[in-house]
Amino acid sequence: MESLQYVFPWSEDRGDVVAVHAPEGTLTFLELEERARRVANGLARRGIGEGGSFGLLARNRLEWPELVLGNVRAHSCYVPLNWHLTASEVAELLVDSGATLLIVGPEDEHVGREAAVIAGVTDIITLGPEYEEWLSAQSDAPLPDGPVGRPLLYTGGTTGRSKGVMRSDMQVDVSAYARGASRYGDHVAMPLDGRALLITPAYHALGFSLIQTSLARGHSLYISAKFDPVEALRMIDEWKITTTSMVPTQFIRLLKLPEEQRTGFDLSSLRWVLHTAAPCPQWVKYAMIDWFGPVIIELYGSSEGTGPVICTSEDWLAHPGSVGKASPALTLSIVDDEGNDLPPGEIGTIYVLRIDGTPTYHGDPEKTSSIQLPDGRFTVGDIGWLDEDGFLYLADRRTDLIIRGGTNIYPAEVEATLSEHEGVADVAVFGIPDEEFGQSVMAVIQPSDGFDPATLADDIRRFADTRLARFKVPSTIEFCDELPREASGKLKKRLLRDPYWE
């Protein structure tokens, strides 16, 4: 089998161009390729090749891209681990994935080592001096072509236990990897060149996509260790960023900055800002397009591969509230509870048919079959409708739907309305038991700085009364210091809702 020197065929010609810039340092494309080869050869020496897996528990750092590419070259499977998890939760994923090695960042070493003990994983490498010593001892020899190494992405656990997903669109050889990753960029309208900024967690599917797709299209990738709204604007200005991904909670934090901070930076370099992971309120979308310009691109999808469904700024302004139209890789349909297809305008469960097949849940064939129809269409439980032009609109997740006295209430609509109030920094809406109506509407609110919860609840209800039908206005409002969100922006609503139903 032919050996490959480079993942990206043009690396040698662009060898001195900066590929990755992070607080820990910079790497050129040639340095990135070399380090990725060393990672792959090092994994092979540890017996982690095709069919093997390793866990990666780390904040956004310089080493992420080389570990992603090293996994590609090793034909292995890497498991990106959410650093918000407890040691026991990390251990559960290590066991479920069959990982035999854990690579851990220094900030999370204590949790990682505790998790490894629970999971019985004895092979651990800590990023920093220990990792550099290991890497320098590995061979830099070219590696053979073969099946591309893939991530085992675990769902966020927003509706229950996290599930490992193997995507059907990642079954290619290493020699075709760059072309395939770049083609995904075509689907999501990413520019062919520029400077990309990673400000969402690298462990999340959104961060992973930005890493691999931007590098495959020749971008220089700038990595931010964490998201701070003012710092994000400064980095866009200073580094002339053209390309980045965000989630709606980051949009809201940006929009609620004081006017002098919002207008103090030059953002004219931006050409593409992708958002996904959670519903985006319409007021936020209008405001971001007005501020950043028509560079906002919405992606509807999931770890399972229900996307990309793409909505440009122009599309959204013509179809407000839509999440876009399906890419050529998939077909959308709306299905009722009896499995019948519904016509445009009617709300039902969103099903997807991919040209490259259906996803599988790692080690869970029953769960895999439960999301599929006999013809291969599958769902992740989202509810929505299609218009006559084929644009998709989301109502909510099936598990989040509130049924009050036989009437459907979609929490996403209520959350979008309440989030407009200046005293609301973040909000979660869900149903709680009600003896008369079955369910009533509850809101848990993280107040903005300087607002007193003692007087805020009544003010929020008055605000909602002018914008929502009375039956949608929360009958119960509670306040908290911070909502249980993933760094990716996904809300673990079940942690708030489940105690009321137990």
C-alpha positions, -999 to 999 in steps of 0.1 A, spaced: 0 0 0 13 34 -9 28 55 19 16 91 23 39 119 34 12 145 38 -25 146 48 -29 179 29 -13 175 -6 -3 212 -8 15 212 26 50 211 11 43 241 -11 29 261 19 53 246 44 62 279 61 27 292 64 13 293 99 -13 265 102 -21 268 139 -17 297 164 -26 292 201 -15 305 235 11 277 236 28 287 203 25 283 166 29 255 140 35 257 103 18 233 80 50 212 76 54 212 114 17 202 118 21 173 93 53 161 110 38 161 145 7 143 132 29 116 117 47 112 150 13 110 168 1 82 144 34 62 147 33 67 185 -3 54 187 7 24 165 35 15 189 9 15 217 -12 -9 197 -38 17 188 -45 14 152 -76 4 132 -103 -6 157 -84 9 186 -94 41 205 -80 67 228 -96 94 249 -87 131 247 -96 153 277 -83 188 272 -92 225 269 -86 243 236 -49 240 230 -22 239 203 -21 201 203 -57 195 192 -52 198 154 -22 174 154 -40 149 175 -70 151 152 -48 146 122 -27 119 140 -58 100 146 -68 103 109 -34 88 100 -34 61 126 -68 47 113 -79 48 149 -108 63 168 -103 92 192 -129 101 218 -132 138 226 -142 142 262 -161 170 277 -140 186 304 -171 197 324 -178 160 332 -171 144 366 -145 117 369 -172 90 370 -188 104 339 -155 105 320 -148 69 332 -182 57 318 -173 70 283 -138 55 285 -153 21 293 -180 25 267 -156 35 239 -130 8 248 -103 34 250 -69 20 261 -51 54 263 -60 87 278 -43 120 267 -52 147 292 -45 184 295 -28 198 326 -60 216 338 -79 184 338 -52 159 348 -66 152 383 -101 144 369 -85 124 341 -63 103 363 -92 96 387 -114 86 357 -87 63 344 -84 45 377 -122 39 377 -121 28 340 -91 6 344 -71 26 319 -34 25 329 -19 43 299 -20 81 304 -1 110 287 -3 146 300 0 174 275 30 196 281 65 183 288 55 147 292 37 147 258 66 165 241 90 139 254 68 111 241 62 128 207 99 134 201 107 97 206 83 87 179 91 80 142 85 107 116 82 81 88 55 83 62 24 62 68 4 39 45 -29 49 31 -60 32 45 -93 39 62 -94 73 78 -93 75 116 -126 89 129 -139 106 161 -164 88 183 -186 117 192 -208 114 222 -241 132 223 -244 160 249 -266 140 272 -292 168 271 -321 143 271 -305 113 288 -273 93 289 -246 103 264 -244 80 233 -214 74 211 -222 81 174 -204 67 144 -212 88 113 -218 72 79 -201 101 60 -166 94 74 -158 61 57 -130 73 33 -93 66 30 -66 90 43 -57 100 7 -93 113 2 -96 129 37 -86 165 27 -108 165 -3 -138 152 17 -133 177 45 -130 205 20 -161 194 3 -180 197 36 -168 233 35 -186 237 2 -218 224 18 -216 250 46 -204 278 23 -171 283 41 -146 305 23 -118 287 5 -90 306 24 -85 330 53 -80 329 90 -103 308 112 -109 314 149 -118 285 173 -138 299 202 -161 269 209 -149 238 226 -127 215 205 -143 185 220 -177 194 205 -187 184 169 -188 221 160 -152 227 171 -140 194 155 -157 205 122 -140 239 123 -106 224 129 -106 198 101 -125 219 75 -106 251 79 -72 234 77 -84 213 48 -93 245 29 -59 261 38 -69 284 65 -46 294 93 -64 283 125 -63 305 156 -72 288 188 -87 307 218 -84 289 252 -119 300 262 -147 324 251 -148 359 265 -170 383 245 -147 413 246 -116 391 239 -133 375 210 -140 409 194 -104 419 200 -90 387 184 -112 392 153 -99 427 150 -62 421 157 -59 389 137 -82 399 109 -103 368 113 -124 358 83 -140 326 96 -154 314 129 -182 294 146 -204 304 175 -234 293 194 -265 315 202 -255 320 238 -223 336 226 -243 358 203 -264 370 232 -234 377 254 -219 398 226 -251 417 220 -255 425 257 -221 442 259 -221 479 265 -224 499 233 -189 514 236 -174 479 238 -194 465 209 -184 494 186 -147 496 196 -134 469 172 -130 465 135 -149 434 124 -149 441 87 -126 411 80 -154 386 88 -167 367 58 -183 337 75 -198 331 110 -215 298 114 -239 292 143 -255 260 155 -260 237 186 -291 255 199 -321 275 187 -313 311 179 -340 336 188 -352 358 159 -343 390 177 -307 377 181 -305 367 144 -317 401 132 -293 420 155 -263 399 146 -269 403 108 -273 440 113 -240 442 133 -217 417 116 -233 420 81 -248 392 59 -220 368 70 -241 348 94 -247 312 83 -270 289 103 -264 251 104 -290 227 116 -275 192 123 -265 168 150 -238 144 159 -259 117 142 -257 136 109 -291 152 105 -273 180 86 -260 201 71 -292 221 67 -279 255 58 -294 290 59 -275 320 47 -282 355 60 -301 363 27 -321 331 30 -330 338 66 -341 374 59 -364 360 32 -376 332 54 -374 345 90 -372 317 116 -360 291 91 -329 270 97 -325 265 60 -326 240 32 -310 205 31 -276 200 15 -273 177 -15 -262 149 9 -297 145 25 -335 146 21 -358 160 48 -393 148 56 -419 156 83 -437 125 97 -466 121 121 -469 97 150 -483 70 128 -453 72 104 -472 91 76 -455 119 57 -470 153 63 -475 181 37 -458 215 39 -468 237 69 -478 208 92 -458 201 123 -443 167 129 -411 148 137 -382 157 114 -367 126 96 -336 126 74 -324 103 46 -287 105 39 -272 93 6 -243 77 25 -264 57 50 -276 60 85 -256 66 117 -251 39 144 -249 42 181 -218 26 195 -226 -7 212 -264 0 211 -282 -17 182 -316 -12 198 -311 25 201 -299 26 165 -330 8 152 -353 29 174 -345 61 155 -351 46 120 -380 40 97 -379 9 75 -368 29 45 -336 42 62 -349 76 73 -338 85 109 -346 111 135 -331 126 167 -365 136 180 -367 172 168 -401 187 158 -407 211 130 -422 217 96 -412 225 59 -426 253 39 -435 252 2 -400 262 -8 -384 233 12 -371 255 41 -371 238 75 -384 254 107 -379 240 142 -406 238 168 -387 220 196 -375 187 207 -401 160 213 -389 155 249 -392 192 256 -427 197 243 -452 210 269 -488 198 266 -511 220 287 -547 211 286 -543 194 253 -525 224 237 -489 222 225 -465 248 239 -430 249 224 -404 260 251 -380 274 224 -406 301 215 -411 311 251 -373 311 258 -367 333 227 -392 358 239 -380 360 275 -343 363 264 -352 397 249 -357 411 284 -326 431 295 -327 414 329 -324 379 315 -289 366 309 -301 330 302 -333 311 304 -347 276 304 -384 268 300 -400 234 306 -432 217 318 -439 207 354 -468 187 367 -502 204 370 -532 186 385 -558 206 364 -540 210 331 -515 181 331 -485 205 328 -478 241 335 -450 263 322 -420 270 343 -390 292 336 -356 291 353 -337 324 347 -302 335 352 -305 372 358 -283 398 342 -258 416 364 -274 444 384 -310 430 384 -327 420 416 -347 387 414 -371 400 441 -386 424 416 -376 408 383 -402 380 381 -432 403 379 -415 426 354 -407 396 332 -443 384 333 -456 418 323 -430 418 295 -442 383 283 -479 392 285 -474 417 257 -457 392 235 -471 357 242 -506 342 245 -515 340 282 -513 302 283 -477 303 272 -466 328 299 -447 310 327 -468 305 358 -437 297 378 -404 316 376 -373 307 396 -338 322 395 -303 306 395 -267 317 394 -260 298 362 -279 273 339 -265 239 333 -252 245 298 -225 227 279 -197 250 267 -211 242 233 -242 261 243 -265 230 246 -287 232 277 -291 201 299 -327 209 306 -334 175 321 -313 184 351 -338 212 359 -369 194 348 -365 158 361 -367 166 398 -403 179 393 -413 146 377 -396 121 400 
